[in-house]
Amino acid sequence: MKHKSVLLDESIFVINPQNNGVYIDMTLGAGGHTRKLLEKSSPNGIVIAFDRDKKAIEYAKETLKKEYGERLLLVNENFSNCVEKVRELGFEYVDGIVMDLGVSLDQLKSKTRGFSFLEDAPLDMRMDVSKPLTAEKIVNEWQEKDIENILRIYGEERFAGRIAKNIVRSRPIYSTKQLADIVEGCVPRNLYKRIHPATRTFQALRIVVNDELESLKKGLSSSVELLAEGGVLCVISFHSLEDRIVKNTFRDYKSEGVVRLINKKPIVPTKDEIYKNRRARSAKMRCLVKINKKLEDSND
């Protein structure tokens, strides 16, 4: 199955790429949004694509870079560091930014990365494999109370205590299937009809391993800083913790008079998109436009 970017047409429509514009895809992944930005900003638009996963960058070099050449600039870096990197490339401000917070299908299907319980794999879950913390370290070395806390906070898992206790009791745990089976044995199956019982546990571990929520907070403020007046930011999130951060951050910038919200309620996928791509069902997109760069500069 080929990866399908969620809310692709909707996000590109809102950003409205133009010839000679400069745009950022903060989460390159399989390149769906990057390709569309390049197509719509032809013939001279520039697209800067970030990804902390070296494999995503290497894939883009073999595909998109060969097709679009110097119009595509690839940055192997966490998007939380985007301001410094964009300025190093010679751009002070950009005209549009898209941030798709979903895990790519390539990562989910990998037999070595451990993002999903659908494939039996080592418990890794790192988007940047140079970082030391893995999911295996957490489940095998962290205290039971600490594991319970991350499952409760980042997975919003109501059975966090029971799962943490059984994780510690079942050590050592090395594979995704082993962990998924442990979690499944702790959770009443009839309470999880739409998702696998291990979904929230895997989500929590992935968030902690990659420090995703702190990266998101920094990435959002950096994105607003990089936007030119009239520039647009679209953020696509896939669970409530992410969406809450996006919503609150956008609200704060609006109250400061820095941005205008394009949509008060999040844009969600159509029934047709969800039918074609089940992974789209939890997606929400929030968008803003920068209206007052001077006010933001005065707060620096």
C-alpha positions as CSV (number, residue, x, y, z in Angstrom):
1,M,0.0,0.0,0.0
2,K,1.3,3.4,-1.0
3,H,1.3,6.2,1.6
4,K,-1.5,8.7,1.1
5,S,-1.1,12.2,2.5
6,V,-4.1,13.2,4.6
7,L,-6.0,16.4,3.7
8,L,-3.5,17.0,0.9
9,D,-5.8,18.9,-1.4
10,E,-7.4,21.0,1.4
11,S,-4.0,22.1,2.8
12,I,-2.6,23.0,-0.6
13,F,-5.7,24.9,-1.4
14,V,-5.4,27.0,1.8
15,I,-1.7,27.7,1.3
16,N,-2.3,28.5,-2.4
17,P,1.4,28.2,-3.6
18,Q,2.5,30.7,-6.2
19,N,5.4,31.0,-8.6
20,N,8.5,32.6,-6.9
21,G,7.1,31.8,-3.5
22,V,9.0,30.1,-0.7
23,Y,7.3,27.2,1.2
24,I,8.1,24.7,3.9
25,D,7.0,21.2,4.4
26,M,7.9,20.6,8.1
27,T,7.3,16.9,7.9
28,L,8.6,15.5,4.5
29,G,7.8,11.8,5.1
30,A,6.9,10.2,1.8
31,G,6.8,13.6,0.1
32,G,3.1,14.0,-0.7
33,H,2.8,17.6,0.5
34,T,6.3,18.5,-0.8
35,R,5.5,17.3,-4.3
36,K,2.2,19.3,-4.4
37,L,3.9,22.5,-3.1
38,L,6.6,22.1,-5.9
39,E,4.0,21.5,-8.5
40,K,1.8,24.4,-7.6
41,S,4.6,26.9,-7.2
42,S,6.1,26.0,-10.6
43,P,8.3,27.1,-12.3
44,N,10.4,29.0,-9.8
45,G,8.9,28.4,-6.3
46,I,11.2,27.1,-3.6
47,V,10.3,24.3,-1.2
48,I,12.2,23.5,2.0
49,A,11.5,20.1,3.4
50,F,12.4,19.0,6.9
51,D,12.5,15.5,8.3
52,R,14.5,14.1,11.2
53,D,14.4,10.6,9.6
54,K,17.4,10.2,7.3
55,K,15.6,7.5,5.3
56,A,12.9,10.1,4.3
57,I,15.6,12.5,3.2
58,E,17.5,9.8,1.2
59,Y,14.2,8.7,-0.5
60,A,13.5,12.3,-1.5
61,K,17.0,12.7,-2.9
62,E,16.3,9.7,-5.2
63,T,12.9,10.9,-6.3
64,L,11.8,14.5,-5.8
65,K,15.3,16.0,-5.9
66,K,16.1,14.4,-9.2
67,E,12.8,15.7,-10.6
68,Y,12.8,19.3,-9.2
69,G,16.5,20.0,-8.7
70,E,17.5,23.2,-7.0
71,R,13.9,24.2,-6.3
72,L,13.8,21.6,-3.5
73,L,16.0,22.0,-0.4
74,L,16.2,19.1,2.0
75,V,17.0,19.4,5.7
76,N,17.7,16.4,7.9
77,E,16.6,18.1,11.2
78,N,13.8,18.3,13.7
79,F,11.4,21.0,12.6
80,S,11.7,22.6,16.1
81,N,15.0,24.0,14.8
82,C,13.6,25.4,11.6
83,V,14.3,29.1,12.2
84,E,18.0,28.6,12.4
85,K,18.1,26.2,9.4
86,V,15.9,28.4,7.2
87,R,18.0,31.5,7.9
88,E,21.1,29.5,7.2
89,L,19.7,28.8,3.7
90,G,19.3,32.5,3.1
91,F,15.6,33.0,3.7
92,E,14.3,35.4,6.3
93,Y,10.6,34.7,5.8
94,V,8.4,32.2,3.9
95,D,5.0,32.3,2.3
96,G,3.5,29.1,3.5
97,I,4.1,26.2,5.8
98,V,2.4,22.8,6.1
99,M,3.0,20.5,9.1
100,D,1.5,17.0,8.9
101,L,2.0,15.3,12.3
102,G,1.2,11.8,11.2
103,V,3.6,8.9,11.1
104,S,4.3,7.8,7.5
105,L,3.2,4.4,6.2
106,D,6.8,3.6,5.4
107,Q,7.7,4.0,9.1
108,L,4.7,2.1,10.3
109,K,5.4,-0.8,7.9
110,S,9.1,-1.0,8.7
111,K,10.3,-4.3,10.2
112,T,13.1,-2.5,12.1
113,R,11.6,0.7,13.4
114,G,8.9,-0.7,15.8
115,F,6.3,2.1,15.3
116,S,3.4,-0.4,14.8
117,F,2.2,-3.6,16.4
118,L,0.9,-4.7,12.9
119,E,4.5,-5.7,12.1
120,D,6.6,-7.6,14.6
121,A,9.7,-5.5,15.0
122,P,12.3,-4.4,17.6
123,L,10.9,-1.9,20.1
124,D,12.7,1.1,18.7
125,M,10.2,3.9,17.7
126,R,12.9,6.5,17.0
127,M,12.4,8.9,14.1
128,D,16.0,10.0,14.5
129,V,18.0,6.8,15.0
130,S,21.0,8.8,16.3
131,K,19.1,9.5,19.5
132,P,19.8,7.2,22.5
133,L,16.3,6.7,24.0
134,T,14.2,3.8,22.6
135,A,10.9,2.3,23.5
136,E,12.8,-0.9,24.6
137,K,14.7,1.1,27.2
138,I,11.5,2.6,28.6
139,V,9.6,-0.7,28.9
140,N,12.7,-2.6,30.3
141,E,14.4,0.0,32.5
142,W,12.0,2.7,33.7
143,Q,10.2,2.5,37.0
144,E,6.6,1.1,36.9
145,K,5.2,4.5,38.1
146,D,7.0,6.4,35.4
147,I,5.6,4.0,32.7
148,E,2.1,4.4,34.2
149,N,2.5,8.2,34.0
150,I,3.5,8.3,30.4
151,L,0.7,5.9,29.4
152,R,-1.9,8.0,31.3
153,I,-0.6,11.4,30.1
154,Y,0.5,10.8,26.5
155,G,-1.7,7.8,25.7
156,E,-4.7,8.9,27.7
157,E,-5.0,5.2,28.6
158,R,-7.5,4.5,31.4
159,F,-5.8,1.2,32.2
160,A,-2.3,2.7,32.5
161,G,-1.7,1.3,36.0
162,R,-2.6,-2.3,35.0
163,I,-0.6,-2.1,31.8
164,A,2.5,-0.7,33.5
165,K,2.4,-3.4,36.2
166,N,2.2,-6.2,33.6
167,I,5.0,-4.6,31.5
168,V,7.3,-4.7,34.5
169,R,6.2,-8.2,35.4
170,S,6.8,-9.4,31.9
171,R,10.4,-8.1,31.4
172,P,12.5,-8.4,29.3
173,I,10.4,-7.2,26.4
174,Y,12.1,-6.9,23.0
175,S,9.4,-6.9,20.2
176,T,6.3,-5.0,19.3
177,K,4.2,-8.2,19.2
178,Q,5.3,-9.1,22.7
179,L,4.4,-5.7,24.0
180,A,1.1,-5.6,22.1
181,D,0.1,-9.1,23.5
182,I,0.9,-7.9,27.1
183,V,-1.3,-4.8,26.7
184,E,-4.1,-6.7,25.0
185,G,-4.2,-9.0,28.0
186,C,-4.7,-6.0,30.4
187,V,-7.5,-4.3,28.5
188,P,-11.1,-5.5,28.1
189,R,-11.5,-6.0,24.4
190,N,-15.1,-4.9,24.2
191,L,-14.0,-1.4,25.3
192,Y,-11.8,-1.0,22.2
193,K,-14.0,-1.7,19.2
194,R,-12.6,0.9,16.8
195,I,-8.9,0.6,17.7
196,H,-6.5,-2.1,18.8
197,P,-6.1,-2.2,22.7
198,A,-2.4,-1.4,22.3
199,T,-2.9,1.7,20.2
200,R,-2.7,4.2,23.1
201,T,0.3,2.5,24.6
202,F,2.3,2.6,21.4
203,Q,1.2,6.3,20.9
204,A,2.5,7.2,24.3
205,L,5.8,5.5,23.9
206,R,6.4,7.0,20.5
207,I,5.6,10.5,21.8
208,V,8.1,10.2,24.7
209,V,10.8,8.6,22.6
210,N,10.7,11.4,20.1
211,D,9.8,14.2,22.5
212,E,7.0,15.0,20.1
213,L,4.9,17.4,22.1
214,E,7.7,19.7,23.1
215,S,9.0,19.6,19.5
216,L,5.5,20.6,18.4
217,K,5.3,23.6,20.7
218,K,8.6,24.9,19.6
219,G,7.9,24.1,15.9
220,L,4.6,26.0,16.0
221,S,6.2,29.2,17.5
222,S,9.1,28.9,15.0
223,S,6.7,28.5,12.1
224,V,4.8,31.7,13.0
225,E,8.1,33.5,13.4
226,L,9.1,32.4,9.9
227,L,5.9,33.4,8.1
228,A,5.8,36.6,6.1
229,E,2.8,38.9,6.5
230,G,0.0,37.1,4.6
231,G,1.8,33.8,5.0
232,V,-0.3,30.7,5.9
233,L,0.4,27.8,8.3
234,C,-1.6,24.6,8.1
235,V,-1.2,21.9,10.8
236,I,-2.7,18.5,10.5
237,S,-2.9,16.5,13.8
238,F,-4.0,13.0,14.5
239,H,-4.8,12.9,18.3
240,S,-6.3,15.1,20.9
241,L,-3.0,16.0,22.7
242,E,-1.6,17.4,19.5
243,D,-4.7,19.2,18.5
244,R,-5.1,20.8,21.9
245,I,-1.6,22.2,21.6
246,V,-2.2,23.5,18.1
247,K,-5.6,25.0,19.1
248,N,-4.2,26.8,22.2
249,T,-1.1,28.1,20.4
250,F,-3.1,29.5,17.6
251,R,-5.5,31.1,20.1
252,D,-2.6,32.7,22.0
253,Y,-1.2,34.2,18.8
254,K,-4.6,35.5,17.7
255,S,-5.1,37.2,21.1
256,E,-1.7,39.0,20.6
257,G,-2.9,40.2,17.2
258,V,-0.1,38.3,15.3
259,V,-2.4,36.0,13.3
260,R,-5.9,35.5,12.0
261,L,-7.5,32.1,12.3
262,I,-8.7,30.8,8.9
263,N,-11.0,28.2,10.3
264,K,-12.5,28.4,13.8
265,K,-13.4,24.7,13.7
266,P,-10.9,22.2,12.4
267,I,-11.2,20.9,8.9
268,V,-11.7,17.2,8.8
269,P,-11.4,14.6,6.0
270,T,-14.4,13.8,3.8
271,K,-16.2,10.5,4.2
272,D,-14.8,9.6,0.8
273,E,-11.2,10.2,2.0
274,I,-11.8,8.2,5.2
275,Y,-13.3,5.3,3.1
276,K,-10.2,5.3,0.9
277,N,-7.7,5.8,3.8
278,R,-8.8,4.6,7.2
279,R,-5.8,6.4,8.8
280,A,-7.4,9.7,7.9
281,R,-10.4,9.3,10.3
282,S,-8.8,11.1,13.3
283,A,-7.2,13.9,11.3
284,K,-7.9,17.6,12.1
285,M,-6.5,20.6,10.3
286,R,-6.2,24.1,11.7
287,C,-4.9,27.0,9.7
288,L,-3.8,30.6,10.3
289,V,-2.5,33.6,8.4
290,K,0.1,35.9,9.7
291,I,-1.2,39.5,9.8
292,N,1.2,41.4,12.0
293,K,4.9,40.7,11.8
294,K,5.9,44.0,13.5
295,L,4.0,43.2,16.7
296,E,5.8,39.9,17.0
297,D,9.2,41.5,16.3
298,S,8.5,44.0,19.1
299,N,8.0,41.1,21.6
300,D,11.4,39.6,20.8
